[in-house]
């Protein structure tokens, strides 16, 4: 991501500005933990119906934003610090996340879906914040520090949710790889879907 030229009179170092922008985005990103919490707390049918409704609204609003120049400009003014440059003309990361959440709940086992979504929300945030603050990009714009942070957080979250150290370990590794490796698929879609598939397969192998 390219650094913006500071406005006149702004003496904040570019690196600090980048970290601040990332913290703002990830603060909003962390609010998405409400989705796996909702799925965890609610009975299956109400959880799925609520998620279908929320996903439909999110996708509809985002498509309206993309189809109307004035609405797109309004969103950009309102959420400038949260919208990445490539999202200005494409679906937002939050839209990809809601689609991935719905697919995860439909396709995966209950605990796998919750873990996969938690991996994205918490692991991806840890990778971004730690990577920006302490790391230097070495591969595909990612840093070892960020990847380690992602793995540790995903593992810590996965153990209680999955009830299995081995499944949590493999799932955390899958989520970390999905977060770090380059792909045309948005990471809000890539991380939960890839880690969910891997964990689901591992569970099937253990159960079979």
Backbone as CSV, one residue per row, in Angstrom:
resi,resn,N_x,N_y,N_z,CA_x,CA_y,CA_z,C_x,C_y,C_z
1,UNK,0.851,-1.192,0.000,0.000,0.000,0.000,0.881,1.234,0.000
2,UNK,0.654,2.107,-0.918,1.482,3.305,-1.040,1.150,4.291,0.054
3,UNK,2.161,5.034,0.503,1.969,6.015,1.553,1.516,7.328,0.951
4,UNK,0.562,7.950,1.617,0.061,9.225,1.135,0.984,10.351,1.565
5,UNK,1.073,11.375,0.758,1.864,12.548,1.108,1.171,13.296,2.223
6,UNK,1.874,13.589,3.338,1.245,14.278,4.446,0.767,15.652,4.032
7,UNK,-0.370,16.100,4.561,-0.837,17.441,4.262,0.092,18.472,4.860
8,UNK,0.086,19.719,4.337,0.960,20.765,4.869,0.755,20.946,6.368
9,UNK,1.869,21.057,7.086,1.781,21.272,8.521,1.693,19.996,9.313
10,UNK,1.628,18.836,8.632,1.557,17.563,9.331,2.958,16.996,9.424
11,UNK,3.510,16.997,10.647,4.875,16.533,10.849,4.926,15.075,11.282
12,UNK,3.802,14.375,11.261,3.783,12.981,11.666,4.571,12.145,10.671
13,UNK,5.500,11.309,11.136,6.271,10.479,10.206,5.346,9.583,9.393
14,UNK,5.688,9.320,8.117,4.850,8.468,7.276,4.573,7.106,7.888
15,UNK,5.571,6.489,8.537,5.365,5.174,9.144,4.305,5.235,10.235
16,UNK,4.332,6.327,11.030,3.335,6.485,12.085,1.951,6.695,11.497
17,UNK,1.892,7.446,10.376,0.605,7.655,9.715,0.049,6.338,9.187
18,UNK,0.932,5.500,8.628,0.508,4.202,8.125,-0.023,3.338,9.253
19,UNK,0.676,3.322,10.393,0.238,2.538,11.543,-1.092,3.050,12.067
20,UNK,-1.246,4.382,12.132,-2.505,4.958,12.611,-3.670,4.557,11.718
21,UNK,-3.458,4.636,10.406,-4.511,4.239,9.470,-4.852,2.767,9.628
22,UNK,-3.826,1.936,9.837,-4.067,0.500,10.006,-4.822,0.236,11.298
23,UNK,-4.489,0.960,12.356,-5.200,0.802,13.625,-6.664,1.191,13.489
24,UNK,-6.938,2.243,12.736,-8.325,2.648,12.520,-9.096,1.575,11.763
25,UNK,-8.479,1.029,10.723,-9.149,-0.022,9.947,-9.363,-1.272,10.783
26,UNK,-8.349,-1.652,11.553,-8.458,-2.885,12.318,-9.381,-2.729,13.521
27,UNK,-9.561,-1.514,14.017,-10.548,-1.292,15.082,-11.943,-1.615,14.567
28,UNK,-12.224,-1.165,13.342,-13.500,-1.515,12.712,-13.544,-3.007,12.408
29,UNK,-12.426,-3.540,11.951,-12.320,-4.966,11.631,-12.638,-5.819,12.857
30,UNK,-12.142,-5.407,14.025,-12.368,-6.170,15.249,-13.835,-6.184,15.655
31,UNK,-14.577,-5.154,15.248,-16.008,-5.136,15.555,-16.737,-6.288,14.870
32,UNK,-16.126,-6.843,13.830,-16.745,-7.961,13.119,-16.739,-9.249,13.931
33,UNK,-16.078,-9.240,15.098,-16.136,-10.403,15.980,-17.574,-10.657,16.417
34,UNK,-18.428,-9.639,16.244,-19.844,-9.805,16.585,-20.488,-10.931,15.785
35,UNK,-19.994,-11.186,14.579,-20.600,-12.232,13.738,-20.366,-13.624,14.321
36,UNK,-19.114,-14.055,14.578,-18.953,-15.375,15.201,-19.553,-15.454,16.598
37,UNK,-19.570,-14.354,17.337,-20.217,-14.356,18.654,-21.715,-14.607,18.496
38,UNK,-22.333,-13.957,17.517,-23.754,-14.166,17.215,-24.024,-15.638,16.875
39,UNK,-23.195,-16.194,16.014,-23.365,-17.592,15.602,-23.174,-18.531,16.791
40,UNK,-22.255,-18.191,17.682,-21.971,-19.019,18.856,-23.120,-18.992,19.862
41,UNK,-23.697,-17.818,20.073,-24.694,-17.655,21.130,-26.107,-18.048,20.709
42,UNK,-26.430,-17.870,19.446,-27.800,-18.082,18.990,-28.037,-19.533,18.568
43,UNK,-29.303,-20.002,18.664,-29.641,-21.306,18.085,-29.363,-21.292,16.583
44,UNK,-29.101,-22.450,15.983,-28.672,-22.497,14.577,-29.590,-21.788,13.592
45,UNK,-30.897,-22.019,13.684,-31.803,-21.426,12.691,-31.861,-19.903,12.783
46,UNK,-32.097,-19.314,13.970,-32.073,-17.847,14.058,-30.716,-17.252,13.675
47,UNK,-29.641,-17.950,14.026,-28.306,-17.451,13.670,-28.141,-17.387,12.157
48,UNK,-28.588,-18.438,11.468,-28.464,-18.470,10.010,-29.362,-17.433,9.348
49,UNK,-30.606,-17.312,9.825,-31.530,-16.334,9.239,-31.018,-14.906,9.436
50,UNK,-30.513,-14.619,10.632,-29.957,-13.291,10.890,-28.756,-12.998,10.015
51,UNK,-27.933,-14.017,9.803,-26.745,-13.839,8.969,-27.125,-13.650,7.500
52,UNK,-28.139,-14.375,7.036,-28.619,-14.197,5.661,-29.110,-12.769,5.453
53,UNK,-29.896,-12.264,6.403,-30.421,-10.905,6.298,-29.288,-9.878,6.304
54,UNK,-28.351,-10.034,7.244,-27.236,-9.084,7.347,-26.368,-9.109,6.090
55,UNK,-26.141,-10.292,5.542,-25.335,-10.405,4.323,-26.047,-9.775,3.138
56,UNK,-27.343,-10.016,3.029,-28.121,-9.428,1.936,-28.064,-7.904,1.987
57,UNK,-28.246,-7.340,3.169,-28.218,-5.882,3.315,-26.832,-5.339,2.977
58,UNK,-25.791,-6.007,3.480,-24.419,-5.561,3.226,-24.090,-5.567,1.739
59,UNK,-24.430,-6.660,1.064,-24.148,-6.770,-0.370,-24.953,-5.744,-1.162
60,UNK,-26.234,-5.583,-0.803,-27.096,-4.639,-1.527,-26.580,-3.208,-1.402
61,UNK,-26.214,-2.814,-0.188,-25.708,-1.456,0.028,-24.398,-1.242,-0.727
62,UNK,-23.526,-2.251,-0.713,-22.240,-2.105,-1.394,-22.421,-2.026,-2.910
63,UNK,-23.340,-2.808,-3.455,-23.604,-2.734,-4.895,-24.201,-1.383,-5.278
64,UNK,-25.051,-0.841,-4.409,-25.589,0.502,-4.648,-24.472,1.535,-4.645
65,UNK,-23.536,1.375,-3.701,-22.392,2.295,-3.626,-21.607,2.275,-4.930
66,UNK,-21.383,1.097,-5.466,-20.587,0.976,-6.685,-21.326,1.464,-7.926
67,UNK,-22.644,1.409,-7.884,-23.422,1.779,-9.074,-23.770,3.261,-9.139
68,UNK,-23.587,3.970,-8.029,-23.963,5.381,-7.980,-22.752,6.219,-7.583
69,UNK,-22.330,7.114,-8.454,-21.132,7.913,-8.197,-21.288,8.780,-6.955
70,UNK,-22.460,9.383,-6.778,-22.663,10.258,-5.619,-22.608,9.470,-4.320
71,UNK,-23.217,8.284,-4.330,-23.187,7.450,-3.132,-21.770,6.965,-2.847
72,UNK,-21.028,6.662,-3.904,-19.639,6.236,-3.729,-18.807,7.358,-3.125
73,UNK,-19.023,8.575,-3.586,-18.300,9.729,-3.039,-18.678,9.973,-1.588
74,UNK,-19.958,9.777,-1.266,-20.420,9.954,0.111,-19.746,8.945,1.036
75,UNK,-19.704,7.682,0.620,-19.049,6.646,1.417,-17.576,6.973,1.618
76,UNK,-16.940,7.456,0.571,-15.515,7.756,0.656,-15.248,8.893,1.634
77,UNK,-16.107,9.921,1.610,-15.944,11.029,2.563,-16.181,10.559,3.990
78,UNK,-17.168,9.686,4.164,-17.561,9.260,5.504,-16.587,8.244,6.094
79,UNK,-16.081,7.354,5.245,-15.244,6.253,5.737,-13.866,6.250,5.076
80,UNK,-13.347,7.419,4.778,-12.076,7.513,4.051,-10.961,6.727,4.736
81,UNK,-10.884,6.792,6.052,-9.789,6.129,6.761,-9.953,4.612,6.802
82,UNK,-11.148,4.121,6.476,-11.413,2.684,6.556,-11.372,1.991,5.202
83,UNK,-11.513,2.759,4.124,-11.594,2.174,2.784,-10.220,2.197,2.121
84,UNK,-9.752,1.031,1.733,-8.473,0.942,1.030,-8.643,1.417,-0.417
85,UNK,-7.559,1.866,-1.044,-7.676,2.384,-2.418,-8.350,1.414,-3.382
86,UNK,-8.002,0.123,-3.309,-8.575,-0.829,-4.266,-10.055,-1.100,-4.006
87,UNK,-10.542,-0.740,-2.807,-11.952,-0.966,-2.483,-12.859,0.152,-3.000
88,UNK,-12.270,1.246,-3.443,-13.091,2.362,-3.912,-13.903,1.985,-5.141
89,UNK,-13.381,1.095,-5.968,-14.075,0.680,-7.189,-14.482,-0.791,-7.153
90,UNK,-14.322,-1.432,-5.996,-14.657,-2.849,-5.868,-15.407,-3.080,-4.556
91,UNK,-15.873,-4.300,-4.362,-16.567,-4.630,-3.123,-15.662,-4.386,-1.921
92,UNK,-16.256,-3.921,-0.835,-15.511,-3.661,0.384,-15.093,-4.970,1.045
93,UNK,-14.054,-4.888,1.872,-13.622,-6.058,2.616,-14.710,-6.589,3.527
94,UNK,-15.502,-5.701,4.110,-16.588,-6.129,4.997,-17.646,-6.925,4.243
95,UNK,-17.846,-6.604,2.971,-18.798,-7.363,2.160,-18.274,-8.767,1.897
96,UNK,-16.999,-8.870,1.545,-16.391,-10.188,1.382,-16.503,-10.994,2.674
97,UNK,-16.305,-10.328,3.802,-16.362,-11.013,5.092,-17.750,-11.578,5.352
98,UNK,-18.791,-10.796,5.095,-20.149,-11.268,5.341,-20.494,-12.444,4.422
99,UNK,-20.055,-12.388,3.180,-20.287,-13.511,2.265,-19.555,-14.753,2.772
100,UNK,-18.307,-14.580,3.200,-17.530,-15.703,3.725,-18.160,-16.258,4.994
101,UNK,-18.687,-15.373,5.837,-19.334,-15.816,7.073,-20.553,-16.676,6.770
102,UNK,-21.365,-16.228,5.832,-22.562,-16.991,5.468,-22.180,-18.351,4.879
103,UNK,-21.213,-18.368,3.973,-20.767,-19.631,3.388,-20.202,-20.568,4.457
104,UNK,-19.452,-20.018,5.397,-18.846,-20.830,6.452,-19.904,-21.491,7.322
105,UNK,-20.905,-20.726,7.704,-21.966,-21.263,8.566,-22.775,-22.332,7.835
106,UNK,-22.977,-22.154,6.540,-23.747,-23.127,5.760,-22.950,-24.409,5.519
107,UNK,-21.662,-24.275,5.217,-20.865,-25.415,4.757,-20.166,-26.154,5.894
108,UNK,-19.605,-25.419,6.863,-18.761,-26.046,7.873,-19.551,-26.438,9.117
109,UNK,-18.933,-27.321,9.911,-19.479,-27.626,11.230,-19.502,-26.355,12.075
110,UNK,-20.365,-26.367,13.088,-20.587,-25.174,13.905,-19.281,-24.611,14.467
111,UNK,-18.489,-25.471,15.118,-17.271,-24.984,15.770,-16.217,-24.575,14.751
112,UNK,-16.198,-25.232,13.607,-15.238,-24.876,12.562,-15.562,-23.505,11.975
113,UNK,-16.835,-23.252,11.723,-17.247,-21.952,11.176,-16.881,-20.820,12.127
114,UNK,-17.158,-21.007,13.404,-16.853,-19.969,14.393,-15.345,-19.735,14.476
115,UNK,-14.575,-20.823,14.517,-13.119,-20.690,14.600,-12.553,-20.004,13.360
116,UNK,-13.034,-20.386,12.183,-12.523,-19.799,10.938,-12.769,-18.297,10.889
117,UNK,-13.955,-17.870,11.329,-14.266,-16.436,11.330,-13.463,-15.699,12.393
118,UNK,-13.285,-16.335,13.552,-12.476,-15.715,14.607,-11.015,-15.599,14.173
119,UNK,-10.537,-16.589,13.421,-9.165,-16.521,12.904,-8.981,-15.274,12.044
120,UNK,-9.957,-15.011,11.192,-9.845,-13.833,10.329,-9.854,-12.554,11.152
121,UNK,-10.854,-12.412,12.012,-11.020,-11.153,12.744,-9.817,-10.884,13.643
122,UNK,-9.424,-11.868,14.439,-8.381,-11.647,15.441,-6.980,-11.895,14.885
123,UNK,-6.818,-12.969,14.123,-5.496,-13.283,13.583,-5.020,-12.278,12.557
124,UNK,-5.918,-11.889,11.652,-5.553,-10.910,10.625,-5.236,-9.556,11.248
125,UNK,-6.008,-9.176,12.273,-5.746,-7.908,12.957,-4.385,-7.935,13.641
126,UNK,-4.068,-9.057,14.297,-2.767,-9.186,14.959,-1.631,-9.105,13.943
127,UNK,-1.800,-9.771,12.803,-0.762,-9.744,11.770,-0.522,-8.330,11.266
128,UNK,-1.609,-7.595,11.028,-1.476,-6.245,10.484,-0.844,-5.284,11.492
129,UNK,-1.322,-5.318,12.720,-0.848,-4.358,13.726,0.597,-4.653,14.130
130,UNK,0.891,-5.910,14.456,2.258,-6.277,14.847,3.214,-6.115,13.671
131,UNK,2.760,-6.510,12.493,3.612,-6.377,11.314,3.954,-4.936,11.004
132,UNK,2.967,-4.038,11.110,3.211,-2.620,10.839,4.095,-1.995,11.915
133,UNK,3.896,-2.420,13.169,4.609,-1.777,14.276,6.026,-2.313,14.451
134,UNK,6.206,-3.617,14.313,7.501,-4.204,14.656,8.213,-4.890,13.490
135,UNK,7.504,-5.132,12.410,8.092,-5.927,11.343,8.527,-5.131,10.132
136,UNK,9.264,-5.818,9.276,9.648,-5.280,7.967,9.206,-6.284,6.912
137,UNK,8.490,-5.821,5.893,8.000,-6.750,4.867,9.155,-7.488,4.183
138,UNK,9.050,-8.819,4.174,10.064,-9.639,3.520,9.483,-10.458,2.378
139,UNK,8.176,-10.721,2.413,7.563,-11.547,1.375,6.138,-11.071,1.118
140,UNK,5.863,-10.703,-0.121,4.524,-10.289,-0.553,3.929,-9.187,0.333
141,UNK,4.777,-8.287,0.805,4.313,-7.206,1.651,4.033,-7.621,3.081
142,UNK,4.392,-8.851,3.442,4.152,-9.365,4.791,5.470,-9.476,5.547
143,UNK,5.364,-9.539,6.885,6.550,-9.661,7.717,6.473,-10.928,8.557
144,UNK,7.630,-11.518,8.923,7.623,-12.688,9.806,6.946,-12.394,11.141
145,UNK,7.168,-11.184,11.669,6.560,-10.826,12.952,5.034,-10.854,12.866
146,UNK,4.504,-10.314,11.768,3.060,-10.326,11.593,2.515,-11.730,11.453
147,UNK,3.211,-12.582,10.699,2.759,-13.958,10.508,2.810,-14.745,11.816
148,UNK,3.853,-14.532,12.600,3.948,-15.207,13.902,2.808,-14.763,14.811
149,UNK,2.526,-13.464,14.818,1.428,-12.949,15.641,0.101,-13.561,15.211
150,UNK,-0.111,-13.662,13.912,-1.333,-14.266,13.392,-1.456,-15.712,13.859
151,UNK,-0.383,-16.475,13.735,-0.403,-17.888,14.122,-0.687,-18.056,15.612
152,UNK,-0.004,-17.288,16.443,-0.165,-17.409,17.896,-1.594,-17.075,18.317
153,UNK,-2.140,-15.997,17.775,-3.505,-15.593,18.129,-4.514,-16.636,17.651
154,UNK,-4.358,-17.118,16.430,-5.281,-18.129,15.905,-5.219,-19.410,16.728
155,UNK,-4.027,-19.813,17.113,-3.879,-21.016,17.930,-4.543,-20.837,19.291
156,UNK,-4.318,-19.678,19.913,-4.912,-19.405,21.224,-6.432,-19.380,21.158
157,UNK,-6.972,-18.871,20.061,-8.425,-18.826,19.881,-8.973,-20.201,19.515
158,UNK,-8.221,-20.936,18.699,-8.718,-22.201,18.175,-8.801,-23.314,19.198
159,UNK,-7.879,-23.362,20.144,-7.864,-24.462,21.115,-9.173,-24.555,21.893
160,UNK,-9.646,-23.484,22.539,-10.919,-23.599,23.271,-12.133,-23.771,22.359
161,UNK,-12.096,-23.186,21.173,-13.253,-23.285,20.282,-13.383,-24.673,19.664
162,UNK,-12.259,-25.280,19.321,-12.271,-26.566,18.629,-12.115,-27.750,19.572
163,UNK,-11.571,-27.499,20.765,-11.394,-28.577,21.734,-10.342,-29.592,21.334
164,UNK,-9.465,-29.213,20.433,-8.426,-30.130,19.959,-7.185,-29.326,19.608
165,UNK,-6.078,-29.658,20.257,-4.828,-28.948,19.989,-4.363,-29.181,18.556
166,UNK,-4.471,-30.410,18.089,-3.973,-30.727,16.749,-4.779,-30.025,15.662
167,UNK,-6.111,-30.016,15.792,-6.948,-29.339,14.797,-6.709,-27.831,14.846
168,UNK,-6.596,-27.295,16.068,-6.337,-25.858,16.216,-4.978,-25.493,15.628
169,UNK,-3.993,-26.352,15.825,-2.642,-26.098,15.311,-2.640,-26.064,13.782
170,UNK,-3.284,-27.052,13.175,-3.338,-27.107,11.711,-4.185,-25.961,11.161
171,UNK,-5.295,-25.662,11.837,-6.149,-24.558,11.403,-5.452,-23.219,11.498
172,UNK,-4.697,-23.017,12.585,-3.960,-21.762,12.755,-2.888,-21.612,11.681
173,UNK,-2.228,-22.715,11.348,-1.218,-22.679,10.287,-1.868,-22.363,8.938
174,UNK,-3.028,-22.971,8.674,-3.737,-22.709,7.417,-4.159,-21.248,7.322
175,UNK,-4.674,-20.699,8.424,-5.092,-19.297,8.431,-3.902,-18.368,8.219
176,UNK,-2.770,-18.691,8.841,-1.564,-17.873,8.695,-1.052,-17.892,7.258
177,UNK,-1.058,-19.067,6.647,-0.634,-19.166,5.245,-1.587,-18.402,4.328
178,UNK,-2.884,-18.534,4.590,-3.875,-17.830,3.766,-3.728,-16.322,3.896
179,UNK,-3.374,-15.852,5.093,-3.190,-14.417,5.311,-1.934,-13.903,4.622
180,UNK,-0.895,-14.746,4.564,0.405,-14.286,4.073,0.592,-14.465,2.571
181,UNK,0.047,-15.542,2.012,0.313,-15.850,0.607,-0.485,-14.943,-0.323
182,UNK,0.103,-14.561,-1.453,-0.609,-13.700,-2.404,-1.723,-14.464,-3.105
183,UNK,-2.826,-13.775,-3.341,-3.969,-14.385,-4.021,-4.879,-13.275,-4.519
184,UNK,-5.536,-13.471,-5.670,-6.495,-12.459,-6.138,-7.747,-12.392,-5.272
185,UNK,-7.962,-13.421,-4.453,-9.133,-13.458,-3.580,-8.889,-12.593,-2.353
186,UNK,-9.862,-11.775,-1.984,-9.754,-10.899,-0.816,-9.478,-11.728,0.437
187,UNK,-8.583,-11.227,1.311,-8.232,-12.016,2.493,-9.406,-12.210,3.438
188,UNK,-10.395,-11.321,3.401,-11.586,-11.503,4.224,-12.392,-12.723,3.782
189,UNK,-12.209,-13.132,2.549,-12.811,-14.353,2.035,-11.830,-15.520,2.142
190,UNK,-10.573,-15.238,1.839,-9.554,-16.282,1.724,-9.257,-16.968,3.056
191,UNK,-9.079,-16.188,4.114,-8.656,-16.755,5.399,-9.707,-17.691,5.989
192,UNK,-10.967,-17.264,6.157,-11.937,-18.185,6.763,-12.273,-19.388,5.888
193,UNK,-12.357,-19.197,4.574,-12.727,-20.307,3.701,-11.609,-21.352,3.652
194,UNK,-10.370,-20.909,3.456,-9.256,-21.858,3.372,-9.033,-22.571,4.702
195,UNK,-8.972,-21.810,5.794,-8.743,-22.445,7.100,-9.920,-23.334,7.479
196,UNK,-11.139,-22.925,7.119,-12.316,-23.741,7.413,-12.288,-25.060,6.666
197,UNK,-11.921,-25.032,5.391,-11.827,-26.267,4.603,-10.785,-27.206,5.208
198,UNK,-9.630,-26.661,5.560,-8.564,-27.480,6.134,-9.018,-28.099,7.451
199,UNK,-9.601,-27.306,8.341,-10.051,-27.840,9.631,-11.159,-28.867,9.457
200,UNK,-12.059,-28.630,8.523,-13.141,-29.576,8.275,-12.583,-30.915,7.791
201,UNK,-11.615,-30.879,6.894,-10.998,-32.108,6.395,-10.257,-32.848,7.505
202,UNK,-9.542,-32.102,8.341,-8.807,-32.724,9.442,-9.770,-33.384,10.418
203,UNK,-10.859,-32.719,10.740,-11.859,-33.308,11.634,-12.438,-34.581,11.040
204,UNK,-12.715,-34.571,9.755,-13.260,-35.760,9.098,-12.259,-36.916,9.158
205,UNK,-10.984,-36.614,8.970,-9.958,-37.652,9.041,-9.869,-38.234,10.444
206,UNK,-9.920,-37.358,11.454,-9.837,-37.823,12.834,-11.065,-38.644,13.215
207,UNK,-12.230,-38.234,12.713,-13.467,-38.924,13.054,-13.635,-40.226,12.279
208,UNK,-13.004,-40.270,11.077,-13.159,-41.448,10.241,-12.195,-42.562,10.602
